[in-house]
Amino acid sequence: MAQRKLLLDSCVYLRLAQSVHPLLGEEFGEDNVCLYVIKEFSGEYERSQRLQTKFPWVTEKEYVDNRNKKITLSKKQKLQIPAVVEAFEDFAYNNDLVPSPVDLYALAHAYLAGIELITDDEDLASVALEFKVGVFGSLELLDLMVKQGRIDVSDALAACDYMEYLPDMPRDFYQKRNSLFGTSQRE
């Protein structure tokens, strides 16, 4: 069976990589699901003092090595990225949406590779939906991982606890978490 590749945006990676490790490049479940990030994640991290302070574990060897398993595009697809990103930027600008440049780049990868994007960014999801790129959020990804046997519910709840601890939670976090995994002690 072919691999079901899913591309994570930067925020989803940062929310999940420490709780579910190794996170990237390993197939799981009946659907052969495999998670990836784009190589540009590292540059975004290196340019942001805020990210470096909040997520110092990103530079640890085990996480750097895990991120070496990146999504790949053909030469032709790579040449198309600037035009695709420009179309996304135009749509975002004309609709008062403000996704980050790196996330638009990730969306371009998903678009060109014909795969789904995992994001909790509503503006980015709006652009993705306009261009018919499938999207779902970090909690839905955790649910998929539970259903495919990659993690159990306690692991999913631990990842949710980490999001609460940061605090860096997607919109409707408690409602989605409780709906997918049951109620936690904290609200």
Accessible surface in RSA format (square Angstrom, percent):
REM  Atomic radii and reference values for relative SASA: ProtOr
REM  Chains: A
REM  Algorithm: Lee & Richards
REM  Probe-radius: 1.40
REM  Slices: 20
REM RES _ NUM      All-atoms   Total-Side   Main-Chain    Non-polar    All polar
REM                ABS   REL    ABS   REL    ABS   REL    ABS   REL    ABS   REL
RES MET A   1   176.96  91.6  95.87  63.4  81.09 193.1 109.17  92.8  67.79  89.8
RES ALA A   2    87.09  80.1  64.14  99.0  22.95  52.2  74.91 105.5  12.18  32.3
RES GLN A   3    56.32  31.5  31.95  23.3  24.37  58.0  13.12  27.9  43.20  32.8
RES ARG A   4    75.04  31.5  69.22  35.3   5.82  13.9  37.44  51.2  37.60  22.8
RES LYS A   5    73.47  35.8  68.66  42.1   4.82  11.5  24.12  21.7  49.35  52.6
RES LEU A   6     0.08   0.0   0.08   0.1   0.00   0.0   0.08   0.1   0.00   0.0
RES LEU A   7     0.00   0.0   0.00   0.0   0.00   0.0   0.00   0.0   0.00   0.0
RES LEU A   8     2.25   1.3   0.00   0.0   2.25   5.7   0.00   0.0   2.25   6.1
RES ASP A   9     1.32   0.9   0.62   0.6   0.70   1.7   0.70   1.6   0.62   0.6
RES SER A  10    10.35   8.7   6.98   9.3   3.37   7.8   5.69  12.1   4.66   6.5
RES CYS A  11    59.10  44.7  58.38  65.1   0.71   1.7   5.17  13.1  53.93  58.2
RES VAL A  12     0.00   0.0   0.00   0.0   0.00   0.0   0.00   0.0   0.00   0.0
RES TYR A  13     0.61   0.3   0.61   0.3   0.00   0.0   0.13   0.1   0.48   0.6
RES LEU A  14     4.37   2.4   4.37   3.1   0.00   0.0   4.37   3.1   0.00   0.0
RES ARG A  15    16.84   7.1  16.84   8.6   0.00   0.0   0.00   0.0  16.84  10.2
RES LEU A  16     0.00   0.0   0.00   0.0   0.00   0.0   0.00   0.0   0.00   0.0
RES ALA A  17     0.80   0.7   0.80   1.2   0.00   0.0   0.80   1.1   0.00   0.0
RES GLN A  18    72.65  40.6  57.47  42.0  15.18  36.1  16.55  35.2  56.10  42.6
RES SER A  19    42.82  36.2   6.23   8.3  36.58  84.3  11.31  24.1  31.50  44.1
RES VAL A  20     4.66   3.1   1.29   1.2   3.37   8.1   4.66   4.0   0.00   0.0
RES HIS A  21    59.33  32.4  28.79  20.0  30.54  78.1  22.05  22.7  37.28  43.4
RES PRO A  22    47.52  34.6  47.30  43.1   0.21   0.8  47.30  39.1   0.21   1.3
RES LEU A  23     3.17   1.8   0.13   0.1   3.04   7.7   0.13   0.1   3.04   8.2
RES LEU A  24     0.00   0.0   0.00   0.0   0.00   0.0   0.00   0.0   0.00   0.0
RES GLY A  25    22.81  28.1   0.00   N/A  22.81  28.1   0.81   2.2  22.00  49.3
RES GLU A  26    71.16  40.9  65.44  49.5   5.72  13.6  26.82  51.9  44.34  36.2
RES GLU A  27    96.74  55.5  67.83  51.3  28.91  68.8  23.05  44.6  73.69  60.2
RES PHE A  28    17.27   8.6   9.21   5.7   8.06  21.0  17.27  10.5   0.00   0.0
RES GLY A  29    30.45  37.6   0.00   N/A  30.45  37.6  10.70  29.3  19.76  44.3
RES GLU A  30   157.97  90.7 137.20 103.8  20.77  49.5  60.51 117.0  97.46  79.6
RES ASP A  31    46.83  32.8  45.32  45.1   1.51   3.6   6.65  15.7  40.18  40.1
RES ASN A  32    32.90  22.7  32.90  31.8   0.00   0.0   0.13   0.3  32.77  31.7
RES VAL A  33     0.00   0.0   0.00   0.0   0.00   0.0   0.00   0.0   0.00   0.0
RES CYS A  34     0.46   0.3   0.46   0.5   0.00   0.0   0.00   0.0   0.46   0.5
RES LEU A  35     0.22   0.1   0.16   0.1   0.07   0.2   0.16   0.1   0.07   0.2
RES TYR A  36    24.24  11.3  24.24  13.8   0.00   0.0   8.66   6.5  15.58  19.2
RES VAL A  37     2.42   1.6   2.42   2.2   0.00   0.0   2.42   2.1   0.00   0.0
RES ILE A  38     6.17   3.5   4.85   3.6   1.33   3.2   5.52   4.0   0.65   1.8
RES LYS A  39   131.65  64.2 121.71  74.7   9.94  23.7  68.85  62.0  62.80  66.9
RES GLU A  40    45.35  26.0  39.31  29.7   6.04  14.4  37.74  73.0   7.60   6.2
RES PHE A  41     3.04   1.5   3.04   1.9   0.00   0.0   3.04   1.8   0.00   0.0
RES SER A  42    38.68  32.7  36.61  48.9   2.07   4.8  26.06  55.5  12.62  17.7
RES GLY A  43    21.25  26.2   0.00   N/A  21.25  26.2  18.16  49.8   3.09   6.9
RES GLU A  44    33.14  19.0  31.87  24.1   1.27   3.0  11.70  22.6  21.45  17.5
RES TYR A  45     8.74   4.1   8.74   5.0   0.00   0.0   6.45   4.8   2.29   2.8
RES GLU A  46   123.73  71.0 104.38  79.0  19.35  46.1  37.30  72.1  86.43  70.6
RES ARG A  47   174.03  73.1 135.91  69.3  38.12  90.8  81.50 111.4  92.53  56.1
RES SER A  48    26.42  22.3  21.29  28.4   5.13  11.8  19.63  41.8   6.78   9.5
RES GLN A  49   128.92  72.1 121.94  89.1   6.98  16.6  61.00 129.9  67.92  51.5
RES ARG A  50   157.41  66.1 146.17  74.5  11.24  26.8  80.77 110.4  76.63  46.4
RES LEU A  51    12.66   7.1  12.66   9.1   0.00   0.0  12.66   8.9   0.00   0.0
RES GLN A  52    57.30  32.0  51.22  37.4   6.09  14.5  14.40  30.7  42.90  32.5
RES THR A  53    98.55  70.1  76.76  77.8  21.79  51.9  74.48 100.0  24.07  36.4
RES LYS A  54    71.66  35.0  51.72  31.7  19.94  47.5  35.31  31.8  36.35  38.7
RES PHE A  55     3.71   1.9   3.71   2.3   0.00   0.0   3.71   2.2   0.00   0.0
RES PRO A  56    83.89  61.1  75.66  69.0   8.23  29.9  78.19  64.6   5.70  35.4
RES TRP A  57    12.42   5.0  11.19   5.4   1.23   2.9  11.95   6.4   0.47   0.8
RES VAL A  58     0.51   0.3   0.51   0.5   0.00   0.0   0.51   0.4   0.00   0.0
RES THR A  59    89.89  63.9  72.01  73.0  17.88  42.6  50.74  68.2  39.15  59.2
RES GLU A  60    86.36  49.6  79.20  59.9   7.16  17.0  38.42  74.3  47.93  39.1
RES LYS A  61   151.29  73.8 140.04  85.9  11.24  26.8 116.62 105.0  34.67  36.9
RES GLU A  62    92.42  53.1  80.58  61.0  11.84  28.2  33.09  64.0  59.33  48.4
RES TYR A  63    14.04   6.6  14.04   8.0   0.00   0.0   0.96   0.7  13.08  16.1
RES VAL A  64    59.94  39.4  59.34  53.7   0.60   1.4  59.34  51.6   0.60   1.6
RES ASP A  65    58.76  41.2  53.98  53.7   4.78  11.3  25.40  59.8  33.36  33.3
RES ASN A  66     8.31   5.7   4.99   4.8   3.32   8.0   5.38  12.9   2.93   2.8
RES ARG A  67    14.08   5.9  14.08   7.2   0.00   0.0   4.39   6.0   9.69   5.9
RES ASN A  68    94.25  65.0  72.24  69.8  22.01  53.0  23.58  56.7  70.67  68.3
RES LYS A  69    86.96  42.4  79.13  48.6   7.82  18.6  60.90  54.8  26.05  27.8
RES LYS A  70    60.17  29.4  47.92  29.4  12.25  29.2  27.50  24.8  32.67  34.8
RES ILE A  71    14.30   8.1   2.21   1.6  12.09  29.1   3.10   2.2  11.21  30.4
RES THR A  72   105.96  75.4  89.36  90.6  16.60  39.6  66.05  88.7  39.91  60.3
RES LEU A  73    14.68   8.2   1.20   0.9  13.48  33.9   4.40   3.1  10.28  27.7
RES SER A  74    59.56  50.3  44.42  59.3  15.15  34.9  51.99 110.7   7.57  10.6
RES LYS A  75   176.63  86.2 170.01 104.3   6.62  15.8 113.99 102.6  62.64  66.7
RES LYS A  76   149.00  72.7 143.93  88.3   5.06  12.1  89.74  80.8  59.25  63.1
RES GLN A  77    47.22  26.4  47.22  34.5   0.00   0.0  12.02  25.6  35.20  26.7
RES LYS A  78   113.38  55.3 104.19  63.9   9.19  21.9  53.77  48.4  59.61  63.5
RES LEU A  79   146.00  81.3 126.08  90.2  19.91  50.1 128.08  89.9  17.92  48.2
RES GLN A  80    71.19  39.8  68.06  49.7   3.13   7.4  25.08  53.4  46.11  35.0
RES ILE A  81     5.05   2.9   5.05   3.8   0.00   0.0   5.05   3.6   0.00   0.0
RES PRO A  82    90.87  66.2  79.18  72.2  11.69  42.5  86.40  71.3   4.47  27.8
RES ALA A  83    69.24  63.7  57.19  88.3  12.05  27.4  61.93  87.2   7.31  19.4
RES VAL A  84    19.40  12.8  16.57  15.0   2.83   6.8  19.40  16.9   0.00   0.0
RES VAL A  85    19.73  13.0  19.73  17.9   0.00   0.0  19.73  17.1   0.00   0.0
RES GLU A  86   103.25  59.3 102.80  77.8   0.45   1.1  25.13  48.6  78.12  63.8
RES ALA A  87    41.18  37.9  33.24  51.3   7.94  18.1  38.28  53.9   2.90   7.7
RES PHE A  88     0.00   0.0   0.00   0.0   0.00   0.0   0.00   0.0   0.00   0.0
RES GLU A  89    78.79  45.2  74.68  56.5   4.11   9.8  25.66  49.6  53.14  43.4
RES ASP A  90    75.56  52.9  73.68  73.3   1.88   4.4  20.15  47.4  55.41  55.3
RES PHE A  91    43.88  22.0  39.65  24.6   4.23  11.0  43.82  26.6   0.06   0.2
RES ALA A  92     4.79   4.4   4.79   7.4   0.00   0.0   4.79   6.7   0.00   0.0
RES TYR A  93   177.42  82.8 163.92  93.3  13.50  35.1 121.11  91.0  56.31  69.4
RES ASN A  94   112.22  77.4  78.62  76.0  33.60  80.9  24.35  58.6  87.87  84.9
RES ASN A  95    70.48  48.6  51.52  49.8  18.96  45.6  13.38  32.2  57.10  55.2
RES ASP A  96   133.76  93.7 106.83 106.3  26.94  63.7  35.86  84.4  97.91  97.6
RES LEU A  97    30.28  16.9  24.22  17.3   6.06  15.2  24.22  17.0   6.06  16.3
RES VAL A  98   127.66  84.0 107.13  97.0  20.53  49.5 111.22  96.6  16.43  44.6
RES PRO A  99    13.93  10.1   1.73   1.6  12.20  44.3   1.73   1.4  12.20  75.8
RES SER A 100    39.74  33.6  32.04  42.8   7.70  17.7  36.58  77.9   3.16   4.4
RES PRO A 101   102.25  74.5  97.59  89.0   4.66  16.9  98.56  81.4   3.69  22.9
RES VAL A 102    20.58  13.5  18.95  17.2   1.63   3.9  20.55  17.9   0.02   0.1
RES ASP A 103     8.25   5.8   8.25   8.2   0.00   0.0   0.03   0.1   8.22   8.2
RES LEU A 104     6.55   3.6   6.55   4.7   0.00   0.0   6.55   4.6   0.00   0.0
RES TYR A 105    65.89  30.8  65.89  37.5   0.00   0.0  36.78  27.6  29.11  35.9
RES ALA A 106     1.90   1.7   1.90   2.9   0.00   0.0   1.90   2.7   0.00   0.0
RES LEU A 107     0.00   0.0   0.00   0.0   0.00   0.0   0.00   0.0   0.00   0.0
RES ALA A 108     0.00   0.0   0.00   0.0   0.00   0.0   0.00   0.0   0.00   0.0
RES HIS A 109    15.45   8.4  15.45  10.7   0.00   0.0   0.63   0.7  14.81  17.2
RES ALA A 110     0.30   0.3   0.00   0.0   0.30   0.7   0.00   0.0   0.30   0.8
RES TYR A 111    94.49  44.1  79.41  45.2  15.08  39.2  35.01  26.3  59.47  73.3
RES LEU A 112    28.57  15.9  12.17   8.7  16.40  41.2  14.47  10.2  14.10  37.9
RES ALA A 113    35.94  33.0   8.42  13.0  27.52  62.6  13.41  18.9  22.54  59.7
RES GLY A 114    68.03  83.9   0.00   N/A  68.03  83.9  36.63 100.5  31.40  70.3
RES ILE A 115    26.08  14.8  15.50  11.5  10.58  25.5  22.98  16.5   3.10   8.4
RES GLU A 116    50.33  28.9  49.80  37.7   0.53   1.3  19.68  38.1  30.64  25.0
RES LEU A 117     0.00   0.0   0.00   0.0   0.00   0.0   0.00   0.0   0.00   0.0
RES ILE A 118     0.00   0.0   0.00   0.0   0.00   0.0   0.00   0.0   0.00   0.0
RES THR A 119     6.69   4.8   0.09   0.1   6.60  15.7   0.09   0.1   6.60  10.0
RES ASP A 120    29.30  20.5   7.07   7.0  22.24  52.6  12.09  28.5  17.21  17.2
RES ASP A 121    49.85  34.9  37.89  37.7  11.96  28.3  21.16  49.8  28.68  28.6
RES GLU A 122    87.04  50.0  78.81  59.6   8.23  19.6  50.23  97.1  36.82  30.1
RES ASP A 123    37.34  26.2  36.27  36.1   1.06   2.5   3.49   8.2  33.85  33.8
RES LEU A 124     0.00   0.0   0.00   0.0   0.00   0.0   0.00   0.0   0.00   0.0
RES ALA A 125    20.50  18.8  20.50  31.6   0.00   0.0  20.50  28.9   0.00   0.0
RES SER A 126    47.35  40.0  39.90  53.2   7.45  17.2  15.08  32.1  32.27  45.2
RES VAL A 127     0.00   0.0   0.00   0.0   0.00   0.0   0.00   0.0   0.00   0.0
RES ALA A 128     0.00   0.0   0.00   0.0   0.00   0.0   0.00   0.0   0.00   0.0
RES LEU A 129   112.33  62.6  98.62  70.6  13.71  34.5  99.05  69.6  13.27  35.7
RES GLU A 130    94.91  54.5  76.83  58.1  18.08  43.1  10.78  20.9  84.13  68.7
RES PHE A 131    54.54  27.3  44.36  27.5  10.19  26.5  49.41  30.0   5.13  14.7
RES LYS A 132   185.43  90.5 149.79  91.9  35.64  84.9 115.00 103.5  70.43  75.0
RES VAL A 133     7.34   4.8   2.98   2.7   4.36  10.5   6.83   5.9   0.51   1.4
RES GLY A 134    34.14  42.1   0.00   N/A  34.14  42.1  25.46  69.9   8.68  19.4
RES VAL A 135    34.45  22.7  11.30  10.2  23.15  55.8  11.30   9.8  23.15  62.8
RES PHE A 136    41.62  20.8  32.56  20.2   9.06  23.6  41.62  25.2   0.00   0.0
RES GLY A 137     8.14  10.0   0.00   N/A   8.14  10.0   3.67  10.1   4.47  10.0
RES SER A 138     0.00   0.0   0.00   0.0   0.00   0.0   0.00   0.0   0.00   0.0
RES LEU A 139     1.06   0.6   0.63   0.5   0.43   1.1   0.63   0.4   0.43   1.2
RES GLU A 140    54.66  31.4  51.12  38.7   3.54   8.4  34.22  66.2  20.44  16.7
RES LEU A 141     0.00   0.0   0.00   0.0   0.00   0.0   0.00   0.0   0.00   0.0
RES LEU A 142     0.00   0.0   0.00   0.0   0.00   0.0   0.00   0.0   0.00   0.0
RES ASP A 143    19.18  13.4  19.18  19.1   0.00   0.0   0.01   0.0  19.17  19.1
RES LEU A 144    26.18  14.6  24.28  17.4   1.91   4.8  25.97  18.2   0.21   0.6
RES MET A 145     0.12   0.1   0.12   0.1   0.00   0.0   0.12   0.1   0.00   0.0
RES VAL A 146    34.14  22.5  24.25  22.0   9.89  23.8  24.25  21.1   9.89  26.8
RES LYS A 147   155.62  75.9 118.24  72.6  37.38  89.0  81.11  73.0  74.50  79.4
RES GLN A 148    36.38  20.3  21.89  16.0  14.49  34.5   5.62  12.0  30.76  23.3
RES GLY A 149    63.75  78.6   0.00   N/A  63.75  78.6  32.14  88.2  31.61  70.8
RES ARG A 150    61.22  25.7  41.30  21.1  19.92  47.4  17.17  23.5  44.04  26.7
RES ILE A 151    17.19   9.8   6.03   4.5  11.16  26.9  12.67   9.1   4.52  12.3
RES ASP A 152    78.52  55.0  74.47  74.1   4.04   9.6  38.04  89.5  40.48  40.4
RES VAL A 153    64.37  42.4  62.70  56.8   1.67   4.0  62.70  54.5   1.67   4.5
RES SER A 154    74.01  62.5  62.91  84.0  11.10  25.6  50.71 108.0  23.30  32.6
RES ASP A 155    58.46  40.9  56.25  56.0   2.20   5.2   8.22  19.3  50.24  50.1
RES ALA A 156     0.00   0.0   0.00   0.0   0.00   0.0   0.00   0.0   0.00   0.0
RES LEU A 157    43.08  24.0  43.08  30.8   0.00   0.0  43.08  30.3   0.00   0.0
RES ALA A 158    54.51  50.1  46.13  71.2   8.39  19.1  48.89  68.9   5.62  14.9
RES ALA A 159     0.00   0.0   0.00   0.0   0.00   0.0   0.00   0.0   0.00   0.0
RES CYS A 160     0.00   0.0   0.00   0.0   0.00   0.0   0.00   0.0   0.00   0.0
RES ASP A 161    46.65  32.7  45.10  44.9   1.54   3.6  13.77  32.4  32.87  32.8
RES TYR A 162    38.75  18.1  33.97  19.3   4.78  12.5  34.79  26.1   3.96   4.9
RES MET A 163     0.00   0.0   0.00   0.0   0.00   0.0   0.00   0.0   0.00   0.0
RES GLU A 164    26.76  15.4  14.63  11.1  12.13  28.9   8.98  17.4  17.77  14.5
RES TYR A 165   174.98  81.7 150.75  85.8  24.23  63.1 113.58  85.4  61.40  75.7
RES LEU A 166    25.68  14.3   6.95   5.0  18.73  47.1   7.95   5.6  17.73  47.7
RES PRO A 167    94.77  69.1  80.30  73.2  14.47  52.6  80.51  66.5  14.26  88.6
RES ASP A 168    32.74  22.9  28.26  28.1   4.47  10.6   5.98  14.1  26.75  26.7
RES MET A 169    67.06  34.7  40.70  26.9  26.36  62.8  40.70  34.6  26.36  34.9
RES PRO A 170    10.44   7.6   3.05   2.8   7.39  26.9   6.63   5.5   3.82  23.7
RES ARG A 171   158.77  66.7 141.71  72.2  17.06  40.6  54.11  74.0 104.66  63.4
RES ASP A 172    73.49  51.5  55.74  55.5  17.75  42.0  11.92  28.0  61.58  61.4
RES PHE A 173     6.91   3.5   3.92   2.4   2.99   7.8   3.92   2.4   2.99   8.6
RES TYR A 174    71.35  33.3  70.36  40.0   0.99   2.6  55.43  41.7  15.92  19.6
RES GLN A 175   130.37  72.9 118.58  86.7  11.79  28.1  45.20  96.2  85.17  64.6
RES LYS A 176    69.79  34.0  67.84  41.6   1.95   4.6  36.82  33.1  32.97  35.1
RES ARG A 177     0.19   0.1   0.19   0.1   0.00   0.0   0.19   0.3   0.00   0.0
RES ASN A 178    42.73  29.5  32.01  30.9  10.71  25.8  15.36  37.0  27.37  26.5
RES SER A 179    92.57  78.2  52.24  69.7  40.34  92.9  31.57  67.2  61.00  85.5
RES LEU A 180    57.65  32.1  33.48  23.9  24.17  60.8  35.48  24.9  22.17  59.7
RES PHE A 181    17.62   8.8   1.00   0.6  16.63  43.3   6.56   4.0  11.06  31.6
RES GLY A 182    34.80  42.9   0.00   N/A  34.80  42.9  31.12  85.4   3.68   8.2
RES THR A 183   102.61  73.0  69.78  70.7  32.83  78.2  43.14  58.0  59.47  89.9
RES SER A 184    13.85  11.7   5.24   7.0   8.61  19.8   6.54  13.9   7.31  10.2
RES GLN A 185   172.99  96.7 134.73  98.5  38.26  91.1  67.02 142.6 105.97  80.4
RES ARG A 186   125.60  52.7 121.56  62.0   4.04   9.6  63.54  86.8  62.05  37.6
RES GLU A 187   122.99  70.6  67.95  51.4  55.04 131.0  61.31 118.6  61.68  50.4
END  Absolute sums over single chains surface
CHAIN  1 A     9539.2       7640.4       1898.8       5097.7       4441.4
END  Absolute sums over all chains
TOTAL          9539.2       7640.4       1898.8       5097.7       4441.4
